[in-house]
Amino acid sequence: MALLNVEHLGFSYGCGEEPVLQDVSFSVERGEYVLLLGESGCGKTTLLRSLKSVLTPRGTMRGCVSYGGVSLAELSLRDQAAAIGYVGQDLDAQLVCDTVGHELAFGLENLGVEPVAVRARVAEMAAYLGLEPLFGRPVQELSGGEKQLVNLASVMVMRPRLLLLDEPCAQLDPLAGRMFMDAVARMNRERGVTVVMVEHRAAEMFSLVSRVLSLREGRIAFDGAPEEVARQLLAANDPVAPSLPAAARIAHALDREEERLPLDTGTGRLWFQAWCRQHPPATRPIAEEGSAPSVVAPPVIELRDVSFRYGRELPDVLSRTSLVVPRGGVHAVVGGNGSGKSTLLELMAGVHRPVRGRVRFTTGASRRSGGGAVALLPQEPIDLFAHDTVGASFEAAGVVHGARARERACMLAERFAVDRVLQRDPRDLSAGELQRAALVLVLMGEPAVLLLDEATRSLDAPSKGVLAGLLRELAAEGTTVVLSSHDLQFCAENAETIAFLFDGSVVAQAPVRSFFADTAYYTTDPAVITRPCLSDAITVAEAVAPWRA
């Protein structure tokens, strides 16, 4: 008997609305690791939340979901809490206690487990995930990666047989995300935990999962082993194909008859070396194409020896850091969780004032409202919406910015596929839909400087493509874009310069190609795969360019 059965599942958020899910049927066997893939708004999160009663969104559901042969409608919430675990993308939403130890014990105590057993199971889980050094720490002092591991531990200490994960790495830097994914893979592989995960960072997942379900417009489009689904998506030029592993995309582009597609950087590197031995690349240097301009634009923002802390007795988040942002173009800020990226953007936006140092704006870029303003898209986009519907927030912004802004909102809403959610409550949107709606909102005022905190968070591959095109247009019009991101590939493809933040300071700032040429670990998958055969390929397009000449 399958552990999970979904039969003819349909779901609509409101009366008369287009169904989000339409006749979805599948089963998950014990011990499987399933990745749910698809464009933003196709129903992935709705489907995942329908697999546990307390998470099911408000709306009309049809069909049946059963666990262990018992319908969820007949399975008590207590039994579901013990048997079905859930970890979402919001690092703080699931943290309810003061310390790590109390957080791990909370779920067991609510299930009525005896105190002696609680202590033993908490100790066992902390040891298994390497959380012993954090055990007595306040949860709010943890890094993003540490918080998410604690969230995972606080769920798995209850020993569920099914684990649901909704974009758990959306707010994690690449290294913290890999640590989290490796921990989940260990539990699946070594302990037989069944996993169903929604994750837009699919490139990192294909080598870990045993099965991929790809949704399109509320229906299952592809279902099979990772390599099989990857081949089908690439052959169909599916909209989510750009989110597939770089190794598979490179191999498919160079040899469509390849029998085995590599799904990770290690096997991709070996495949690429073998390919180069049989098909020596052209000698024309890739850097000739799209190299950085020789003339450096004058600065629009300068930070000089800036320090900042959130409280008099708290440590510095930024410490004597300096940064120069050239006028125009797209500029990226990268770094791990807790390195100070969000604080840096908030200082630029005037949300905070530095404790030491200064933030200076040149003529034509001020933090005053109106023309020439600096606009910030925060890491929590829901903070921008003060009305019950997306459309009402757009209308309110139109009153502030004028008729031109309302016209711009209509154009951008259609471009980002936000026009179909104008009557929805922002809190009911998927993370990707909310991010796109927030982008429209901040762009209505036509800012001279646009600051995007985790700009690609929760965006699918098509939405990233639209965003990339829009950023290029804005840069061509003279807008200065500064974005922080954990998506190194997006930065490599779209930014002109990159600043690397570590421990509250900018430790490197360079043109994008120079930056990735000098990094061995904090770099893109195509760069890892193609070295040493190619010295300067940092994108999939550049990796295959020598054979396209």
C-alpha positions as CSV (number, residue, x, y, z in Angstrom):
1,M,0.0,0.0,0.0
2,A,1.3,3.5,-0.9
3,L,1.9,5.8,2.0
4,L,0.2,8.7,0.2
5,N,-2.7,8.7,-2.3
6,V,-4.1,11.7,-4.1
7,E,-7.2,10.9,-6.2
8,H,-8.8,13.4,-8.6
9,L,-7.9,16.4,-6.5
10,G,-9.2,19.7,-7.5
11,F,-9.1,23.1,-5.7
12,S,-10.4,26.6,-6.2
13,Y,-9.7,29.6,-3.9
14,G,-13.1,31.3,-4.4
15,C,-16.5,30.8,-6.0
16,G,-16.3,31.3,-9.8
17,E,-12.4,31.4,-9.8
18,E,-10.4,29.3,-12.2
19,P,-9.4,26.0,-10.4
20,V,-5.8,26.0,-9.2
21,L,-5.7,22.2,-9.2
22,Q,-7.6,20.1,-11.8
23,D,-8.1,16.3,-11.5
24,V,-4.6,15.6,-9.9
25,S,-4.0,11.9,-9.2
26,F,-0.8,10.2,-8.0
27,S,0.6,8.1,-5.2
28,V,3.8,8.2,-3.2
29,E,5.4,5.0,-2.0
30,R,7.2,4.7,1.3
31,G,10.7,6.0,1.2
32,E,10.3,8.0,-2.0
33,Y,11.8,11.5,-2.4
34,V,9.6,13.5,-4.7
35,L,10.2,17.0,-6.2
36,L,7.2,19.1,-7.2
37,L,8.2,21.3,-10.1
38,G,6.4,23.9,-12.2
39,E,5.9,27.5,-12.9
40,S,4.8,29.9,-10.1
41,G,1.1,29.8,-9.6
42,C,0.7,26.4,-11.2
43,G,-0.6,24.9,-8.0
44,K,2.5,23.4,-6.3
45,T,2.1,25.0,-2.9
46,T,-1.7,24.4,-3.0
47,L,-1.1,20.8,-3.7
48,L,1.5,20.4,-1.0
49,R,-0.7,22.1,1.6
50,S,-3.6,19.8,0.7
51,L,-1.5,16.9,2.0
52,K,-2.1,18.0,5.6
53,S,-5.5,19.1,6.8
54,V,-4.3,22.0,9.1
55,L,-2.4,23.5,6.2
56,T,-5.1,23.3,3.6
57,P,-5.9,26.8,2.3
58,R,-9.4,28.3,2.4
59,G,-11.4,27.3,-0.7
60,T,-13.3,24.5,-2.3
61,M,-11.6,21.1,-2.6
62,R,-12.7,18.1,-4.5
63,G,-11.3,14.6,-4.6
64,C,-9.6,12.7,-1.8
65,V,-6.2,12.6,-0.1
66,S,-5.4,9.6,2.0
67,Y,-2.4,8.7,4.2
68,G,-1.7,5.1,4.9
69,G,-5.0,4.1,3.4
70,V,-7.0,6.5,5.7
71,S,-8.6,9.6,4.3
72,L,-7.2,12.8,5.8
73,A,-10.7,13.8,6.7
74,E,-10.9,10.8,9.0
75,L,-7.3,11.1,10.4
76,S,-7.2,13.2,13.6
77,L,-5.1,16.4,13.7
78,R,-3.0,14.9,16.5
79,D,-2.2,11.8,14.4
80,Q,-1.4,14.0,11.4
81,A,0.9,16.2,13.6
82,A,2.9,13.1,14.6
83,A,2.9,11.4,11.1
84,I,3.2,14.3,8.7
85,G,5.8,17.0,9.2
86,Y,6.0,20.3,7.4
87,V,8.8,22.9,7.0
88,G,8.1,26.1,5.0
89,Q,10.2,28.9,3.6
90,D,9.7,31.5,6.3
91,L,12.6,30.9,8.7
92,D,10.9,32.5,11.7
93,A,7.3,31.5,11.2
94,Q,7.8,28.1,12.8
95,L,10.0,29.2,15.7
96,V,7.9,29.6,18.8
97,C,10.3,29.1,21.7
98,D,13.2,31.0,23.2
99,T,16.1,28.5,22.8
100,V,17.0,25.7,20.5
101,G,16.5,23.1,23.2
102,H,13.0,24.3,24.0
103,E,12.1,24.5,20.3
104,L,13.0,20.9,19.8
105,A,11.0,19.8,22.8
106,F,7.9,21.8,22.0
107,G,6.2,19.5,19.5
108,L,6.8,16.4,21.7
109,E,5.4,18.1,24.8
110,N,2.3,19.0,22.8
111,L,1.9,15.4,21.8
112,G,2.0,14.4,25.5
113,V,5.2,12.5,25.3
114,E,6.7,11.6,28.8
115,P,9.4,14.1,29.9
116,V,12.1,11.4,30.1
117,A,11.4,10.4,26.5
118,V,11.3,14.0,25.4
119,R,14.8,14.6,26.7
120,A,16.2,11.4,25.1
121,R,14.6,12.1,21.7
122,V,15.6,15.8,21.7
123,A,19.2,14.8,22.5
124,E,19.2,12.1,19.8
125,M,17.9,14.5,17.1
126,A,20.3,17.3,18.1
127,A,23.2,14.9,17.9
128,Y,22.1,13.5,14.5
129,L,21.9,17.0,12.9
130,G,24.9,18.4,14.7
131,L,23.0,20.9,16.7
132,E,24.6,20.3,20.1
133,P,26.7,23.5,19.9
134,L,23.5,25.5,19.4
135,F,21.4,23.7,22.0
136,G,21.3,26.5,24.6
137,R,21.4,29.4,22.1
138,P,18.4,31.8,21.7
139,V,16.8,31.0,18.4
140,Q,16.8,34.7,17.2
141,E,20.6,34.7,17.4
142,L,20.9,31.9,14.8
143,S,21.9,32.4,11.2
144,G,19.3,31.6,8.5
145,G,20.7,28.2,7.8
146,E,20.9,27.3,11.5
147,K,17.2,28.4,12.0
148,Q,16.1,26.2,9.1
149,L,18.0,23.2,10.5
150,V,16.3,23.8,13.9
151,N,12.9,23.9,12.1
152,L,13.7,20.6,10.5
153,A,14.9,19.1,13.7
154,S,11.8,20.3,15.6
155,V,9.6,18.5,13.1
156,M,11.7,15.3,12.7
157,V,12.0,14.8,16.5
158,M,8.3,13.8,16.3
159,R,9.4,11.0,13.9
160,P,7.0,11.6,11.1
161,R,7.0,9.2,8.2
162,L,6.1,11.9,5.6
163,L,7.9,15.2,5.4
164,L,6.5,18.1,3.4
165,L,8.9,20.9,2.4
166,D,7.7,24.1,0.8
167,E,10.7,26.0,-0.7
168,P,12.7,25.5,2.5
169,C,15.8,27.0,0.9
170,A,14.2,30.1,-0.5
171,Q,15.9,32.4,2.1
172,L,19.2,30.4,2.4
173,D,22.5,31.2,0.8
174,P,24.0,28.5,-1.5
175,L,26.1,26.9,1.2
176,A,23.4,26.9,3.9
177,G,20.9,25.6,1.3
178,R,23.2,22.7,0.4
179,M,23.6,21.8,4.1
180,F,19.9,21.7,4.6
181,M,19.3,19.6,1.4
182,D,22.0,17.2,2.5
183,A,20.4,16.8,5.9
184,V,17.0,16.0,4.3
185,A,18.7,13.6,1.8
186,R,20.3,11.7,4.8
187,M,17.0,11.3,6.5
188,N,15.4,10.0,3.3
189,R,18.3,7.7,2.4
190,E,19.3,6.4,5.9
191,R,16.0,6.6,7.8
192,G,13.5,5.9,5.1
193,V,11.6,9.2,5.6
194,T,9.3,9.9,2.7
195,V,9.8,13.4,1.3
196,V,7.6,15.6,-0.9
197,M,9.3,19.0,-1.7
198,V,8.4,22.1,-3.6
199,E,11.6,24.0,-4.6
200,H,12.4,26.5,-7.3
201,R,16.2,25.8,-6.8
202,A,15.6,22.6,-8.8
203,A,19.1,22.4,-10.2
204,E,20.4,21.3,-6.8
205,M,17.6,18.8,-6.2
206,F,17.7,16.5,-9.3
207,S,20.7,14.5,-8.1
208,L,19.1,14.0,-4.7
209,V,15.4,13.0,-5.4
210,S,14.1,9.7,-6.7
211,R,11.1,11.2,-8.6
212,V,10.0,14.4,-10.2
213,L,6.4,15.6,-10.7
214,S,6.0,18.6,-13.0
215,L,2.8,20.5,-12.8
216,R,1.4,22.8,-15.5
217,E,-1.8,24.8,-15.0
218,G,-2.9,22.7,-12.2
219,R,-2.4,19.3,-13.9
220,I,0.5,16.8,-13.9
221,A,2.5,17.3,-17.1
222,F,5.4,14.9,-16.4
223,D,6.0,12.2,-13.8
224,G,9.1,10.0,-13.6
225,A,12.7,9.5,-12.7
226,P,14.7,12.8,-12.5
227,E,16.8,12.0,-15.6
228,E,13.7,11.0,-17.6
229,V,11.8,14.2,-16.7
230,A,14.8,16.4,-17.3
231,R,15.1,15.0,-20.8
232,Q,11.4,15.5,-21.5
233,L,11.5,19.1,-20.2
234,L,14.5,19.9,-22.3
235,A,13.1,18.3,-25.4
236,A,9.8,20.2,-25.0
237,N,11.7,23.4,-24.3
238,D,9.4,23.7,-21.2
239,P,9.3,27.1,-19.4
240,V,10.9,25.5,-16.3
241,A,13.8,24.0,-18.3
242,P,16.2,26.8,-17.4
243,S,15.9,25.7,-13.8
244,L,17.3,22.3,-14.5
245,P,20.9,21.3,-13.5
246,A,23.5,23.2,-15.6
247,A,25.2,19.8,-16.3
248,A,22.1,18.4,-18.0
249,R,21.4,21.6,-19.9
250,I,25.0,21.7,-21.2
251,A,25.1,18.0,-22.2
252,H,21.7,18.3,-23.9
253,A,22.8,21.4,-25.8
254,L,26.0,19.8,-27.1
255,D,24.8,16.3,-27.7
256,R,21.1,15.7,-28.0
257,E,21.7,12.0,-28.6
258,E,23.5,11.6,-25.2
259,E,22.1,8.5,-23.5
260,R,22.9,9.6,-19.9
261,L,22.3,13.1,-18.8
262,P,24.6,14.3,-15.9
263,L,22.5,15.7,-13.1
264,D,25.2,17.3,-10.8
265,T,28.4,19.3,-11.2
266,G,30.6,16.3,-10.4
267,T,29.3,14.1,-13.2
268,G,28.8,17.1,-15.4
269,R,32.5,18.0,-15.0
270,L,33.6,14.5,-16.0
271,W,31.2,14.5,-19.0
272,F,32.4,17.9,-20.2
273,Q,36.1,16.9,-20.0
274,A,35.3,13.8,-22.1
275,W,33.4,15.9,-24.6
276,C,36.3,18.4,-24.9
277,R,38.8,15.5,-25.5
278,Q,36.7,14.4,-28.5
279,H,35.6,17.8,-29.6
280,P,38.3,20.4,-28.9
281,P,36.8,23.8,-28.2
282,A,37.4,26.9,-30.4
283,T,40.2,29.1,-29.2
284,R,38.3,32.3,-29.4
285,P,38.1,33.7,-25.8
286,I,34.6,33.9,-24.4
287,A,35.3,37.1,-22.6
288,E,35.3,38.9,-25.9
289,E,31.5,38.6,-25.9
290,G,29.7,40.9,-23.4
291,S,32.9,42.0,-21.6
292,A,32.5,44.9,-19.1
293,P,32.8,48.4,-20.5
294,S,36.2,50.1,-20.2
295,V,34.7,53.4,-19.1
296,V,33.6,53.3,-15.5
297,A,30.4,55.3,-14.8
298,P,30.5,58.0,-12.1
299,P,29.1,56.8,-8.7
300,V,25.5,57.3,-7.8
301,I,25.8,55.9,-4.2
302,E,28.9,55.9,-2.0
303,L,29.3,54.2,1.4
304,R,32.4,55.2,3.3
305,D,33.5,53.4,6.5
306,V,29.8,52.6,7.4
307,S,29.0,50.8,10.6
308,F,25.6,49.9,11.9
309,R,24.0,47.9,14.8
310,Y,20.4,47.3,15.7
311,G,20.9,48.2,19.4
312,R,23.4,49.9,21.6
313,E,24.5,46.7,23.3
314,L,24.3,44.5,20.1
315,P,27.3,43.8,17.8
316,D,27.8,45.6,14.5
317,V,25.9,44.1,11.6
318,L,28.1,46.2,9.2
319,S,31.6,47.2,10.3
320,R,33.5,50.0,8.6
321,T,32.4,48.8,5.2
322,S,32.8,50.9,2.0
323,L,31.0,50.4,-1.4
324,V,30.8,52.5,-4.6
325,V,27.8,51.9,-6.8
326,P,28.3,53.2,-10.4
327,R,25.4,55.1,-12.0
328,G,23.2,53.0,-14.2
329,G,23.5,49.3,-14.8
330,V,22.7,46.3,-12.6
331,H,24.9,45.7,-9.6
332,A,24.7,42.6,-7.3
333,V,25.5,42.1,-3.6
334,V,26.2,38.5,-2.6
335,G,27.1,36.8,0.7
336,G,25.9,34.3,3.2
337,N,22.9,34.6,5.6
338,G,23.6,37.2,8.2
339,S,26.5,38.9,6.3
340,G,24.6,42.2,6.2
341,K,23.1,42.4,2.7
342,S,19.6,43.5,3.8
343,T,21.0,46.0,6.2
344,L,23.2,47.4,3.5
345,L,20.2,48.0,1.1
346,E,18.2,49.4,4.0
347,L,20.9,52.0,4.7
348,M,20.9,52.9,1.0
349,A,17.1,53.3,1.2
350,G,17.2,55.5,4.3
351,V,15.4,53.0,6.5
352,H,18.3,53.2,8.9
353,R,21.1,55.7,9.6
354,P,24.7,54.5,10.0
355,V,26.2,54.6,13.5
356,R,29.5,55.6,11.9
357,G,30.5,56.6,8.4
358,R,28.3,58.1,5.8
359,V,26.0,57.2,2.9
360,R,26.3,59.8,0.1
361,F,24.0,60.2,-2.9
362,T,25.1,62.1,-6.0
363,T,22.8,64.7,-7.8
364,G,19.7,63.1,-9.3
365,A,19.3,60.3,-6.7
366,S,17.9,61.2,-3.4
367,R,15.7,59.3,-0.9
368,R,12.9,61.9,-1.1
369,S,9.6,60.8,-2.6
370,G,8.8,61.7,-6.2
371,G,11.1,61.8,-9.2
372,G,14.6,60.6,-8.6
373,A,13.6,58.5,-5.6
374,V,15.3,55.4,-4.2
375,A,12.8,52.5,-4.0
376,L,13.3,49.3,-2.0
377,L,11.7,45.9,-2.5
378,P,12.2,44.4,1.0
379,Q,12.9,40.7,1.7
380,E,9.4,40.4,3.1
381,P,7.2,41.8,0.2
382,I,4.0,41.4,2.1
383,D,5.1,44.5,4.1
384,L,4.3,46.6,1.0
385,F,0.6,45.7,0.9
386,A,-1.7,47.7,3.2
387,H,-5.0,46.8,1.5
388,D,-7.2,43.7,1.2
389,T,-6.5,43.1,-2.5
390,V,-3.5,43.5,-4.8
391,G,-5.5,45.8,-7.1
392,A,-6.4,48.1,-4.2
393,S,-2.7,48.5,-3.2
394,F,-1.9,49.4,-6.9
395,E,-4.7,52.0,-6.9
396,A,-3.4,53.6,-3.7
397,A,0.1,53.8,-5.1
398,G,-1.5,55.3,-8.3
399,V,-3.0,58.1,-6.2
400,V,0.5,59.0,-4.8
401,H,2.4,58.7,-8.1
402,G,-0.2,59.9,-10.6
403,A,-1.9,58.7,-13.9
404,R,1.4,57.6,-15.5
405,A,2.0,55.3,-12.6
406,R,-1.4,53.6,-13.0
407,E,-0.7,53.1,-16.7
408,R,2.7,51.6,-15.8
409,A,1.1,49.3,-13.3
410,C,-1.3,47.9,-15.9
411,M,1.6,47.3,-18.3
412,L,3.8,45.6,-15.7
413,A,1.0,43.6,-14.2
414,E,0.3,42.0,-17.6
415,R,4.0,41.5,-18.2
416,F,4.6,39.7,-14.8
417,A,1.2,37.8,-15.1
418,V,0.0,39.7,-12.0
419,D,-3.2,40.9,-13.8
420,R,-4.9,37.7,-12.9
421,V,-4.5,38.1,-9.1
422,L,-5.6,41.7,-8.8
423,Q,-8.7,40.8,-6.8
424,R,-6.9,38.4,-4.5
425,D,-5.8,39.1,-1.0
426,P,-2.0,39.4,-1.0
427,R,-1.8,36.9,1.9
428,D,-3.4,34.3,-0.3
429,L,-0.9,34.5,-3.1
430,S,1.9,32.0,-3.7
431,A,5.4,33.3,-2.8
432,G,6.3,33.8,-6.4
433,E,3.0,35.7,-7.2
434,L,3.6,37.9,-4.2
435,Q,7.1,38.7,-5.2
436,R,6.0,39.7,-8.8
437,A,3.2,41.8,-7.4
438,A,5.6,43.6,-5.1
439,L,7.9,44.3,-8.0
440,V,5.1,46.0,-9.9
441,L,4.3,48.1,-6.8
442,V,7.8,49.4,-6.3
443,L,8.3,50.1,-10.0
444,M,5.2,52.3,-10.3
445,G,7.1,55.3,-9.0
446,E,9.8,55.0,-11.7
447,P,12.7,55.3,-9.2
448,A,16.1,56.4,-10.2
449,V,17.7,53.8,-7.9
450,L,16.0,50.5,-7.5
451,L,17.1,48.3,-4.5
452,L,15.9,44.7,-4.7
453,D,16.5,42.5,-1.6
454,E,16.5,38.9,-2.7
455,A,15.0,39.8,-6.0
456,T,14.6,36.3,-7.4
457,R,13.3,34.7,-4.2
458,S,10.5,32.2,-5.1
459,L,10.5,33.2,-8.7
460,D,10.3,30.4,-11.3
461,A,12.5,30.3,-14.4
462,P,10.0,32.2,-16.7
463,S,9.6,35.0,-14.1
464,K,13.3,35.3,-13.7
465,G,13.6,35.7,-17.5
466,V,11.0,38.5,-17.4
467,L,12.8,40.2,-14.5
468,A,16.1,39.9,-16.3
469,G,14.7,41.6,-19.4
470,L,13.1,44.3,-17.3
471,L,16.3,45.0,-15.5
472,R,18.2,45.4,-18.7
473,E,15.6,47.8,-20.0
474,L,15.8,49.9,-16.8
475,A,19.5,50.0,-17.0
476,A,19.4,51.1,-20.6
477,E,17.1,53.9,-19.5
478,G,19.6,55.1,-16.9
479,T,18.1,53.5,-13.8
480,T,20.6,52.1,-11.3
481,V,19.7,48.7,-9.9
482,V,21.3,47.2,-6.8
483,L,20.1,43.7,-6.0
484,S,21.1,41.3,-3.2
485,S,20.7,37.6,-4.1
486,H,21.7,34.1,-3.3
487,D,21.1,33.2,-6.9
488,L,24.7,33.3,-8.3
489,Q,23.6,32.2,-11.7
490,F,21.1,35.1,-12.1
491,C,23.8,37.5,-10.9
492,A,26.3,36.1,-13.4
493,E,23.9,36.4,-16.3
494,N,22.5,39.9,-15.5
495,A,24.8,41.9,-13.2
496,E,27.7,44.1,-14.3
497,T,29.5,44.3,-11.0
498,I,29.4,42.1,-7.8
499,A,30.2,43.0,-4.2
500,F,30.9,40.2,-1.8
501,L,29.9,40.8,1.8
502,F,31.4,38.7,4.6
503,D,31.1,39.3,8.3
504,G,29.7,42.8,7.9
505,S,32.2,44.1,5.4
506,V,32.6,44.2,1.6
507,V,35.7,42.0,1.1
508,A,35.6,42.1,-2.8
509,Q,34.0,44.3,-5.5
510,A,34.7,43.6,-9.1
511,P,33.2,43.3,-12.6
512,V,31.1,40.1,-12.8
513,R,33.5,38.1,-15.0
514,S,36.6,39.0,-12.9
515,F,34.7,38.1,-9.7
516,F,33.7,34.6,-10.8
517,A,37.1,34.0,-12.4
518,D,38.8,34.5,-9.0
519,T,36.4,32.4,-7.0
520,A,36.6,28.6,-6.6
521,Y,33.7,27.8,-4.4
522,Y,31.4,30.8,-4.4
523,T,30.8,30.6,-8.2
524,T,28.3,29.3,-10.8
525,D,27.8,25.6,-11.7
526,P,28.8,26.2,-15.4
527,A,32.1,27.6,-14.2
528,V,32.7,24.5,-12.0
529,I,31.8,22.2,-14.8
530,T,33.8,23.8,-17.6
531,R,37.1,24.4,-15.7
532,P,39.9,23.7,-16.7
533,C,38.7,23.1,-20.3
534,L,37.3,26.6,-20.5
535,S,38.8,29.3,-18.3
536,D,36.1,32.0,-18.4
537,A,32.7,30.4,-19.0
538,I,30.3,31.4,-16.2
539,T,26.9,30.7,-17.8
540,V,25.4,27.7,-19.8
541,A,25.3,29.8,-22.9
542,E,29.1,30.5,-22.6
543,A,29.8,26.9,-21.8
544,V,28.4,25.8,-25.2
545,A,29.5,28.9,-27.2
546,P,32.8,27.5,-28.5
547,W,30.9,24.8,-30.4
548,R,28.3,27.3,-31.7
549,A,30.8,29.5,-33.5
